[in-house]
Amino acid sequence: MNTVITGANGMVGANLVRMLLARGDRVKAVTFGDTRSLDGVDVEKAECNILDAAAMGELFRGAETVYHLASVITLRSRRNAHAERVNSEGARAVAEGCLRHGVRRLVHFSSIHAFSPHPTHEAVVETRPLCGDGHPFPYDRSKSRGQRAVLEAVRRGLDAVIIHPTGILGPHDYAPSHTGRAMLDIYHGRTRALVRGGFNWVDVRDVCAGAMAAEERGRAGENYILSGHHVPVMEMGRAVSKIAGRKAPRFMVPGWVMHSAAPLAEGWAGLRGREPRFSKFTLHTLVHHQEVSHEKATRVLGYTPRPFSETLRDTFEWFSTMGMLGDN
């Protein structure tokens, strides 16, 4: 099968490329920027800016399946024009390219964040409304816009399925990701205190397997939540510290203190041209989308996430092989 993956050099892409090659697919990896994650992998690479609609569309010529992963994850609470363009206009360009070249199936990677955070105390399922344009956070807003662009193309004849992963952990996290950096900070003792809350974490390999199952068995126009296990921040801190052989951070910073400090953290990160370590968005994340159901994906796709302890163990074993656990 001829398969194209956008964003193939990210953590999810690096795992998905390897799994599709193992299945026997002929894979074209569309990349942008650092491609270390694909070193030594026998795959055709094509560098392309997702916002170049004409060039992107041409890469789909002859493709049977396209997996659209390319996106920008931003922790900023303020407007992030680049992330919003990539996540919304990029999704539209991919959908249009698939329509133009008769791609058999598009698997679009949305996010749990595309869903409205309300009602807060009910489980998130696939029928929950998407975030509206008035939603305050750019990542959530842009992912919901991108999903709407794909659904618009579905109404015009595109065969596409949509998946919603939660927080992703696992091997081949070369950058590393925002979550990977946070875990490494705990491991190396750079995190002295934690904050109340938690999130749902899922293994990258389970997300990739779920996406492949959605390609094979999903219904056009349907979306599937690929969640894992809810883990409180303090429990995550203890688990990572145990792996490191360190004492876990014992202090929990009150939420009001973190909310007061968030604008300063974002401002300082912006001056340095970096993403903030925490923001109003990350604090929002730790209290919303807490209960997430993968019942539909399990029933339709046969999706079953592995235990969180296995994911955490394998993640740190991979960090170790990459030399990320040495002296800081």
MIZAKOL-762981 format. One record per residue (C-alpha): residue number from 0; residue in one letter; x, y, z. Coordinates in nm, 2 decimals. Example, Ala and Ser with C-alpha at 12.3 -4.5 7.8 and 13.67 -1.06 7.14 Angstrom:
num_residu_px_py_pz
0_A_1.23_-0.45_0.78 $
1_S_1.37_-0.11_0.71 $
end
This chain:
num_residu_px_py_pz
0_M_0.00_0.00_0.00 $
1_N_0.13_0.35_-0.08 $
2_T_0.10_0.56_0.23 $
3_V_0.20_0.92_0.30 $
4_I_0.25_1.06_0.65 $
5_T_0.27_1.43_0.72 $
6_G_0.47_1.53_1.03 $
7_A_0.66_1.20_1.00 $
8_N_0.96_1.33_1.19 $
9_G_0.78_1.40_1.51 $
10_M_0.74_1.15_1.80 $
11_V_0.42_1.00_1.67 $
12_G_0.54_1.00_1.31 $
13_A_0.86_0.82_1.40 $
14_N_0.67_0.54_1.56 $
15_L_0.40_0.52_1.29 $
16_V_0.65_0.51_1.01 $
17_R_0.82_0.21_1.17 $
18_M_0.49_0.03_1.23 $
19_L_0.36_0.09_0.88 $
20_L_0.69_-0.03_0.73 $
21_A_0.66_-0.35_0.94 $
22_R_0.31_-0.39_0.80 $
23_G_0.46_-0.39_0.45 $
24_D_0.35_-0.04_0.34 $
25_R_0.55_0.18_0.10 $
26_V_0.58_0.49_0.30 $
27_K_0.65_0.85_0.20 $
28_A_0.75_1.05_0.51 $
29_V_0.67_1.42_0.47 $
30_T_0.90_1.61_0.71 $
31_F_0.99_1.96_0.81 $
32_G_1.30_2.04_1.01 $
33_D_1.50_1.80_1.22 $
34_T_1.48_1.44_1.08 $
35_R_1.70_1.26_1.33 $
36_S_1.40_1.04_1.43 $
37_L_1.41_0.88_1.09 $
38_D_1.79_0.82_1.07 $
39_G_1.85_0.46_0.95 $
40_V_1.49_0.40_0.85 $
41_D_1.44_0.28_0.49 $
42_V_1.17_0.54_0.40 $
43_E_1.13_0.79_0.12 $
44_K_1.16_1.14_0.27 $
45_A_1.01_1.46_0.12 $
46_E_1.05_1.79_0.30 $
47_C_0.76_2.02_0.26 $
48_N_0.59_2.31_0.44 $
49_I_0.24_2.21_0.53 $
50_L_0.12_2.56_0.44 $
51_D_0.23_2.52_0.08 $
52_A_-0.10_2.37_-0.04 $
53_A_0.01_2.32_-0.40 $
54_A_0.33_2.13_-0.31 $
55_M_0.17_1.94_-0.03 $
56_G_-0.11_1.82_-0.26 $
57_E_0.13_1.69_-0.52 $
58_L_0.29_1.47_-0.26 $
59_F_-0.04_1.28_-0.24 $
60_R_-0.04_1.18_-0.60 $
61_G_-0.07_0.80_-0.62 $
62_A_-0.12_0.76_-0.25 $
63_E_-0.39_0.52_-0.12 $
64_T_-0.38_0.64_0.24 $
65_V_-0.26_0.96_0.41 $
66_Y_-0.20_1.00_0.78 $
67_H_-0.21_1.37_0.87 $
68_L_0.00_1.43_1.18 $
69_A_0.18_1.76_1.11 $
70_S_0.08_2.02_1.37 $
71_V_0.23_2.27_1.61 $
72_I_0.17_2.21_1.98 $
73_T_0.18_2.54_2.17 $
74_L_0.14_2.59_2.55 $
75_R_0.08_2.96_2.51 $
76_S_-0.23_3.12_2.63 $
77_R_-0.20_3.41_2.40 $
78_R_-0.25_3.41_2.03 $
79_N_0.00_3.20_1.83 $
80_A_-0.06_3.28_1.47 $
81_H_0.19_3.02_1.34 $
82_A_0.03_2.73_1.54 $
83_E_-0.32_2.84_1.44 $
84_R_-0.23_2.85_1.07 $
85_V_-0.05_2.51_1.07 $
86_N_-0.32_2.33_1.27 $
87_S_-0.62_2.48_1.08 $
88_E_-0.51_2.58_0.73 $
89_G_-0.27_2.29_0.71 $
90_A_-0.55_2.04_0.78 $
91_R_-0.76_2.21_0.51 $
92_A_-0.47_2.19_0.26 $
93_V_-0.42_1.82_0.33 $
94_A_-0.79_1.74_0.30 $
95_E_-0.81_1.93_-0.03 $
96_G_-0.50_1.75_-0.17 $
97_C_-0.66_1.42_-0.08 $
98_L_-0.98_1.51_-0.26 $
99_R_-0.79_1.63_-0.56 $
100_H_-0.58_1.31_-0.60 $
101_G_-0.84_1.06_-0.51 $
102_V_-0.68_0.93_-0.19 $
103_R_-0.87_0.63_-0.06 $
104_R_-0.86_0.72_0.31 $
105_L_-0.73_1.01_0.52 $
106_V_-0.66_0.95_0.89 $
107_H_-0.66_1.29_1.05 $
108_F_-0.49_1.33_1.39 $
109_S_-0.70_1.57_1.59 $
110_S_-0.66_1.60_1.97 $
111_I_-0.86_1.56_2.29 $
112_H_-0.82_1.94_2.32 $
113_A_-1.04_1.99_2.01 $
114_F_-1.34_1.91_2.23 $
115_S_-1.50_2.17_2.45 $
116_P_-1.39_2.15_2.81 $
117_H_-1.75_2.17_2.92 $
118_P_-1.93_2.02_3.10 $
119_T_-1.62_1.97_3.32 $
120_H_-1.76_1.68_3.53 $
121_E_-1.88_1.46_3.25 $
122_A_-1.68_1.20_3.06 $
123_V_-1.55_1.32_2.72 $
124_V_-1.70_1.11_2.44 $
125_E_-1.70_1.15_2.07 $
126_T_-2.03_1.34_2.06 $
127_R_-1.91_1.62_2.27 $
128_P_-1.91_1.96_2.08 $
129_L_-1.58_2.10_1.95 $
130_C_-1.43_2.42_2.08 $
131_G_-1.58_2.73_1.94 $
132_D_-1.39_3.02_1.79 $
133_G_-1.43_3.21_2.11 $
134_H_-1.23_2.95_2.31 $
135_P_-0.94_3.13_2.49 $
136_F_-0.65_2.89_2.41 $
137_P_-0.49_2.88_2.06 $
138_Y_-0.40_2.51_2.05 $
139_D_-0.75_2.39_2.13 $
140_R_-0.91_2.64_1.90 $
141_S_-0.68_2.56_1.61 $
142_K_-0.73_2.18_1.64 $
143_S_-1.10_2.22_1.64 $
144_R_-1.08_2.44_1.33 $
145_G_-0.86_2.18_1.15 $
146_Q_-1.11_1.91_1.24 $
147_R_-1.40_2.11_1.10 $
148_A_-1.20_2.16_0.77 $
149_V_-1.16_1.79_0.74 $
150_L_-1.53_1.73_0.81 $
151_E_-1.62_1.99_0.55 $
152_A_-1.42_1.79_0.29 $
153_V_-1.60_1.47_0.41 $
154_R_-1.93_1.63_0.32 $
155_R_-1.78_1.68_-0.03 $
156_G_-1.69_1.32_-0.07 $
157_L_-1.36_1.27_0.11 $
158_D_-1.32_0.94_0.30 $
159_A_-1.16_1.05_0.62 $
160_V_-1.16_0.92_0.98 $
161_I_-1.05_1.14_1.28 $
162_I_-0.87_1.03_1.59 $
163_H_-0.83_1.21_1.92 $
164_P_-0.53_1.11_2.13 $
165_T_-0.49_1.24_2.49 $
166_G_-0.14_1.32_2.63 $
167_I_0.11_1.11_2.44 $
168_L_0.42_0.94_2.60 $
169_G_0.67_0.68_2.47 $
170_P_0.98_0.61_2.27 $
171_H_1.13_0.81_1.98 $
172_D_1.07_1.13_2.16 $
173_Y_1.38_1.30_2.01 $
174_A_1.30_1.67_2.06 $
175_P_1.20_1.59_2.34 $
176_S_0.83_1.69_2.36 $
177_H_0.68_1.92_2.62 $
178_T_0.58_1.62_2.83 $
179_G_0.92_1.45_2.77 $
180_R_1.10_1.76_2.90 $
181_A_0.88_1.78_3.20 $
182_M_0.95_1.42_3.29 $
183_L_1.32_1.47_3.24 $
184_D_1.31_1.77_3.47 $
185_I_1.16_1.56_3.74 $
186_Y_1.41_1.28_3.68 $
187_H_1.71_1.51_3.71 $
188_G_1.57_1.68_4.02 $
189_R_1.51_2.02_3.85 $
190_T_1.15_2.02_3.96 $
191_R_1.11_2.11_4.32 $
192_A_0.74_2.14_4.35 $
193_L_0.43_2.02_4.16 $
194_V_0.08_2.15_4.11 $
195_R_-0.26_1.99_4.18 $
196_G_-0.44_1.82_3.89 $
197_G_-0.38_1.54_3.64 $
198_F_-0.42_1.43_3.29 $
199_N_-0.50_1.13_3.07 $
200_W_-0.18_0.97_2.92 $
201_V_-0.16_0.73_2.64 $
202_D_0.13_0.53_2.49 $
203_V_0.24_0.65_2.14 $
204_R_0.25_0.30_2.02 $
205_D_-0.11_0.24_2.12 $
206_V_-0.21_0.57_1.94 $
207_C_-0.03_0.45_1.62 $
208_A_-0.20_0.10_1.64 $
209_G_-0.53_0.28_1.70 $
210_A_-0.48_0.50_1.40 $
211_M_-0.40_0.20_1.18 $
212_A_-0.71_0.02_1.30 $
213_A_-0.91_0.34_1.22 $
214_E_-0.77_0.33_0.87 $
215_E_-0.88_-0.03_0.83 $
216_R_-1.21_-0.04_1.02 $
217_G_-1.32_0.31_1.10 $
218_R_-1.63_0.46_0.94 $
219_A_-1.59_0.77_0.71 $
220_G_-1.67_1.09_0.89 $
221_E_-1.65_0.93_1.23 $
222_N_-1.41_1.02_1.51 $
223_Y_-1.25_0.80_1.77 $
224_I_-1.09_0.89_2.11 $
225_L_-0.76_0.71_2.18 $
226_S_-0.71_0.76_2.55 $
227_G_-0.51_0.58_2.81 $
228_H_-0.51_0.63_3.19 $
229_H_-0.57_0.93_3.41 $
230_V_-0.26_1.00_3.63 $
231_P_-0.25_1.28_3.89 $
232_V_0.06_1.51_3.87 $
233_M_0.18_1.40_4.21 $
234_E_0.15_1.03_4.12 $
235_M_0.35_1.10_3.80 $
236_G_0.62_1.28_4.01 $
237_R_0.65_0.99_4.24 $
238_A_0.67_0.73_3.96 $
239_V_0.94_0.92_3.77 $
240_S_1.14_0.99_4.09 $
241_K_1.13_0.62_4.18 $
242_I_1.29_0.54_3.84 $
243_A_1.55_0.81_3.90 $
244_G_1.62_0.68_4.25 $
245_R_1.54_1.03_4.39 $
246_K_1.30_1.16_4.64 $
247_A_0.98_1.28_4.48 $
248_P_0.90_1.66_4.49 $
249_R_0.71_1.70_4.81 $
250_F_0.56_2.04_4.77 $
251_M_0.24_2.12_4.60 $
252_V_0.21_2.48_4.49 $
253_P_-0.14_2.63_4.54 $
254_G_-0.33_2.69_4.21 $
255_W_-0.37_3.06_4.28 $
256_V_0.01_3.10_4.30 $
257_M_0.06_2.93_3.97 $
258_H_-0.22_3.13_3.80 $
259_S_-0.06_3.45_3.92 $
260_A_0.29_3.35_3.80 $
261_A_0.17_3.21_3.46 $
262_P_0.17_3.55_3.27 $
263_L_0.53_3.61_3.39 $
264_A_0.64_3.26_3.28 $
265_E_0.48_3.31_2.94 $
266_G_0.63_3.66_2.90 $
267_W_0.98_3.54_3.00 $
268_A_0.96_3.25_2.76 $
269_G_0.84_3.47_2.48 $
270_L_1.14_3.71_2.52 $
271_R_1.37_3.40_2.49 $
272_G_1.18_3.27_2.18 $
273_R_1.07_2.96_2.36 $
274_E_0.76_2.78_2.47 $
275_P_0.68_2.84_2.84 $
276_R_0.73_2.55_3.09 $
277_F_0.38_2.63_3.23 $
278_S_0.11_2.87_3.14 $
279_K_-0.26_2.93_3.20 $
280_F_-0.32_2.67_2.92 $
281_T_-0.13_2.40_3.11 $
282_L_-0.30_2.48_3.43 $
283_H_-0.64_2.46_3.25 $
284_T_-0.54_2.13_3.10 $
285_L_-0.47_1.98_3.44 $
286_V_-0.83_2.03_3.56 $
287_H_-1.03_1.97_3.23 $
288_H_-1.08_1.67_3.01 $
289_Q_-1.01_1.46_3.32 $
290_E_-1.25_1.16_3.25 $
291_V_-1.20_1.04_2.89 $
292_S_-1.37_0.74_2.74 $
293_H_-1.22_0.52_2.47 $
294_E_-1.52_0.28_2.47 $
295_K_-1.61_0.36_2.11 $
296_A_-1.26_0.29_1.99 $
297_T_-1.24_-0.03_2.19 $
298_R_-1.58_-0.15_2.05 $
299_V_-1.52_-0.05_1.69 $
300_L_-1.15_-0.07_1.64 $
301_G_-1.04_-0.33_1.91 $
302_Y_-0.84_-0.05_2.08 $
303_T_-0.68_-0.14_2.41 $
304_P_-0.42_0.08_2.58 $
305_R_-0.14_-0.08_2.77 $
306_P_-0.07_-0.01_3.14 $
307_F_0.07_0.33_3.22 $
308_S_0.36_0.17_3.42 $
309_E_0.47_-0.01_3.10 $
310_T_0.46_0.31_2.90 $
311_L_0.67_0.50_3.17 $
312_R_0.92_0.22_3.19 $
313_D_0.97_0.20_2.81 $
314_T_0.99_0.58_2.78 $
315_F_1.28_0.60_3.03 $
316_E_1.45_0.30_2.88 $
317_W_1.45_0.48_2.55 $
318_F_1.57_0.81_2.71 $
319_S_1.85_0.60_2.86 $
320_T_1.96_0.46_2.52 $
321_M_1.97_0.81_2.38 $
322_G_2.19_0.94_2.66 $
323_M_1.93_1.17_2.81 $
324_L_1.96_1.03_3.16 $
325_G_2.32_1.12_3.22 $
326_D_2.45_1.38_3.46 $
327_N_2.28_1.71_3.41 $
end
